[in-house]
Amino acid sequence: MRLDRSGPVPYRLLNRAEALRLTYADASPVDVLAGIVAEFPDQVALVSSFGAEAAVLLHMVSQVDRDLPVLMIDTLMLFEETLTYQRELSDHLGLANVQHIRPDGEDLARVDPRGDLHRRDPDACCVVRKVVPLERALGRWPVTISGRKRFQASTRSDLSVFETDGDSLKVNPLAHWSAQDLRDYMIRHDLPLHPLVAQGYPSIGCLPCTTRVAPGEDHRAGRWRGSEKIECGIHFGADGRVQRAS
């Protein structure tokens, strides 16, 4: 079933999200994925960072549809270990349609010609390297799957499995999972860990803006350390709108 594009947008989308929440209220993440892929054929893509916890959802997707588009935002500032992990994990899971979403060269030349915008304005850096490239790419897919979880940050504490924004639907199958749930799943399915996890990086972003986390610190303490920034800006806020850095 394709997205119904008739009728008032707010009324239509709220009804769709609520109907999905009711339909999948007791469903497992894999059942959610299978249902969404079946209900919205050729309209679904997974957005993945190939970070510390990404293997769980990617493994689930590989059980449902190995040809599902997997969008990796390649900011051109990722750790080399992340790029290697993406290739090795994709091969391990048999993922056949991983697409790298990169910033536009003209945009970088205009706003970050020296490659040091992350030092002066990390919000603006995230916009040009993550937000804008992803927004351009998502024009192709009205339904996107995200690996976000409630426990990851205060901004995600009310995260729902289904969110809406305009004509788009975002699905967060692991919204209610805990860190222990993720560890248990990784062990049960013998999934390879991101190599930086063992080096003290429980949450992994771009190389210039990610540091090691000390024992006892919040697992995202190494992201944009020393600033109040806790999100890159590519995700939905509590009001269902995309959070854009200003």
C-alpha positions in Angstrom: 0.0 0.0 0.0 1.4 3.4 -1.0 1.2 6.6 1.0 -2.2 8.2 0.5 -1.4 11.7 -0.9 -5.0 12.9 -1.0 -6.8 14.9 1.7 -5.4 17.4 4.3 -1.8 16.5 5.1 -1.9 16.8 9.0 -5.1 14.7 9.2 -3.8 12.1 6.9 -0.4 11.7 8.5 -1.6 11.6 12.0 -4.1 8.9 11.1 -1.4 6.9 9.4 1.0 7.1 12.3 -1.6 6.3 14.9 -2.8 3.3 12.8 0.7 2.0 12.5 1.3 2.4 16.3 -1.9 0.3 16.9 -1.1 -2.3 14.3 2.5 -2.8 15.5 2.0 -2.2 19.2 3.3 -5.6 20.3 5.4 -6.4 17.3 9.1 -7.2 17.4 11.5 -4.8 15.5 11.9 -7.4 12.8 8.1 -7.7 12.3 7.9 -3.9 12.2 10.6 -3.8 9.5 8.9 -6.6 7.5 5.5 -5.0 7.7 6.7 -1.5 6.6 8.7 -2.9 3.7 5.7 -4.9 2.6 3.2 -2.0 3.1 5.3 0.6 1.3 7.1 -1.2 -1.6 9.9 0.8 -3.2 9.4 3.7 -0.8 11.6 2.6 2.1 15.3 3.3 3.0 17.3 2.7 6.1 19.6 5.6 7.3 22.6 4.1 9.1 25.8 5.6 10.5 27.5 2.2 10.7 28.4 3.2 14.2 28.8 1.4 17.5 25.3 0.0 17.6 24.4 -0.1 13.9 25.0 -3.8 13.3 21.8 -4.7 15.2 19.3 -3.0 13.0 21.4 -3.8 9.9 21.3 -7.4 10.8 17.5 -7.3 11.1 17.2 -5.6 7.7 19.3 -8.3 6.2 16.8 -10.9 7.5 14.0 -9.0 5.8 15.4 -7.6 2.5 19.1 -7.4 1.7 18.4 -5.2 -1.3 16.8 -2.5 0.8 18.5 0.8 0.2 20.9 1.6 3.1 21.9 5.3 3.2 25.2 6.0 4.9 26.0 9.7 5.4 29.6 10.1 4.5 30.7 13.5 5.7 34.2 13.1 4.3 35.3 13.4 7.9 34.5 9.9 9.2 37.1 7.7 10.9 38.8 5.4 8.5 37.8 2.6 10.9 34.1 3.5 10.2 34.6 3.2 6.4 36.3 -0.1 6.8 33.6 -1.4 9.2 30.9 -0.4 6.7 32.5 -2.5 3.9 33.2 -5.5 6.2 29.8 -5.5 7.9 28.0 -5.0 4.6 29.8 -8.0 3.2 29.2 -10.0 6.4 25.4 -9.4 6.2 25.1 -9.5 2.5 23.7 -6.0 2.2 23.5 -5.3 -1.5 22.4 -1.7 -1.8 24.5 0.6 0.5 24.6 4.1 -0.8 27.1 6.8 0.4 25.4 10.2 0.8 28.1 12.9 0.6 28.1 16.7 0.8 28.0 18.7 -2.4 31.5 19.9 -3.4 30.2 23.4 -4.3 28.5 23.7 -0.9 31.8 22.8 0.8 33.8 25.2 -1.3 31.4 27.9 -0.4 31.0 27.4 3.4 34.0 25.3 4.4 36.8 25.8 1.9 39.5 25.1 4.5 37.8 22.1 6.1 37.8 23.7 9.5 34.2 24.7 9.9 33.8 22.1 12.7 36.1 24.2 14.9 34.3 27.5 14.3 30.7 26.4 14.0 30.0 22.7 14.5 26.2 23.2 13.9 26.9 24.8 10.5 29.3 22.0 9.7 26.6 19.3 10.5 24.2 21.2 8.2 26.4 21.2 5.2 27.9 17.8 5.7 24.9 15.8 7.0 21.6 17.7 7.0 21.5 19.1 3.5 22.9 15.9 1.8 20.4 13.7 3.6 17.5 16.0 2.8 18.3 15.9 -0.8 18.6 12.1 -0.8 15.4 11.6 1.1 13.3 13.2 -1.7 13.4 9.7 -3.2 12.2 7.8 -0.1 9.0 8.9 1.8 9.6 6.2 4.4 12.9 6.0 6.3 14.1 3.7 9.0 16.3 4.9 11.8 18.3 3.1 14.5 17.7 5.7 17.3 16.8 4.6 20.8 15.3 6.5 23.7 18.2 5.9 26.1 20.7 7.5 23.8 20.0 11.2 24.7 17.6 13.4 26.5 16.3 14.7 23.2 15.2 11.1 22.4 13.5 10.2 25.7 10.0 10.4 24.1 11.0 8.7 20.9 8.1 6.8 19.2 8.5 3.9 16.8 6.6 5.9 14.2 7.1 9.6 13.5 5.8 11.9 10.8 7.1 15.0 9.0 5.2 16.5 6.2 4.6 13.8 3.6 7.2 11.5 5.2 7.2 8.7 7.7 10.1 7.8 9.9 10.3 4.4 11.6 12.4 3.7 14.7 12.1 -0.1 15.3 14.5 -0.1 18.3 13.1 3.0 20.0 12.3 1.1 23.2 15.4 -1.1 23.3 18.0 -0.7 26.1 21.8 -0.9 25.8 21.6 -4.3 27.3 19.1 -5.4 24.7 21.6 -4.4 22.0 24.5 -6.2 23.6 22.5 -9.3 24.0 21.4 -9.2 20.4 25.0 -8.6 19.2 26.2 -11.6 21.2 23.3 -13.9 20.2 23.9 -13.3 16.5 27.7 -13.1 16.7 27.8 -9.7 15.1 31.2 -7.9 14.6 31.8 -4.8 16.7 32.9 -1.5 15.3 36.7 -1.6 16.0 36.6 1.8 17.8 34.3 0.5 20.5 37.1 -1.5 22.1 39.2 1.7 22.1 36.8 3.6 24.3 34.3 5.0 21.7 30.8 3.8 22.6 29.3 6.5 20.3 31.0 7.3 17.0 30.6 10.3 14.7 33.1 12.3 12.7 36.7 12.1 13.6 37.3 15.8 14.6 34.2 15.9 16.9 34.4 12.5 18.6 36.6 11.6 21.6 37.1 8.6 23.9 34.7 8.2 26.8 36.1 7.6 30.3 34.6 4.9 32.5 31.5 6.2 34.2 30.8 8.9 31.7 27.6 9.0 29.6 28.1 7.0 26.4 27.6 10.1 24.3 30.0 12.3 26.3 32.6 12.0 23.6 30.4 13.6 21.0 31.1 17.4 20.6 32.9 17.3 23.9 33.0 20.7 25.7 29.9 22.1 24.0 26.1 21.9 24.6 25.6 20.2 21.3 24.1 16.7 21.6 22.5 16.1 18.1 23.9 16.5 14.6 20.5 17.8 13.3 19.4 15.1 11.0 16.7 13.7 13.3 13.2 14.5 14.3 12.4 16.6 17.3 9.6 16.2 19.8 7.2 18.0 17.5 7.8 15.6 14.7 9.8 18.1 12.7 13.4 17.6 11.4 15.8 19.1 13.9 18.0 21.5 11.9 21.0 23.1 13.5 20.6 26.9 13.4 
